[in-house]
Amino acid sequence: MLLDVLIALVLVALIAGGLAMVSRRRRAGLELWKVDIRSITSGTVVEVVREGDRPQRIALLDPADEEFSMKLEDARAAALERAIALNSAREGLPG
């Protein structure tokens, strides 16, 4: 009797764990790529990010550069274009 209960509990735990893993993978697949601009010790980083994936660096900028604002806007626009392309490509995939 006790053995039956333990086996049932283990089976329930395995099923719950499997469902949680599938749910996490599905949510990660639904996440969209977005632009992230942040400051680090070596400058300002412009990246395209999505939860569950490695960030794609677009530019590392020096805030002391005279043309920093223009370069930042160019990098932001490039990152936005990349995010749109990645999100569009994902929508076209079967799944």
Secondary structure in CASP SS format (residue, H / E / C, confidence):
PFRMAT SS
TARGET T0000
AUTHOR 0000-0000-0000
METHOD secondary structure of the structure
MODEL  1
M C 1.00
L H 1.00
L H 1.00
D H 1.00
V H 1.00
L H 1.00
I H 1.00
A H 1.00
L H 1.00
V H 1.00
L H 1.00
V H 1.00
A H 1.00
L H 1.00
I H 1.00
A H 1.00
G H 1.00
G H 1.00
L H 1.00
A H 1.00
M H 1.00
V H 1.00
S H 1.00
R H 1.00
R H 1.00
R H 1.00
R H 1.00
A H 1.00
G H 1.00
L H 1.00
E C 1.00
L C 1.00
W C 1.00
K E 1.00
V E 1.00
D E 1.00
I E 1.00
R E 1.00
S E 1.00
I E 1.00
T C 1.00
S C 1.00
G E 1.00
T E 1.00
V E 1.00
V E 1.00
E E 1.00
V E 1.00
V E 1.00
R C 1.00
E C 1.00
G C 1.00
D C 1.00
R C 1.00
P C 1.00
Q E 1.00
R E 1.00
I E 1.00
A E 1.00
L E 1.00
L E 1.00
D C 1.00
P C 1.00
A C 1.00
D C 1.00
E C 1.00
E C 1.00
F H 1.00
S H 1.00
M H 1.00
K H 1.00
L H 1.00
E H 1.00
D H 1.00
A H 1.00
R H 1.00
A H 1.00
A H 1.00
A H 1.00
L H 1.00
E H 1.00
R H 1.00
A H 1.00
I H 1.00
A H 1.00
L H 1.00
N H 1.00
S H 1.00
A H 1.00
R H 1.00
E H 1.00
G H 1.00
L C 1.00
P C 1.00
G C 1.00
END
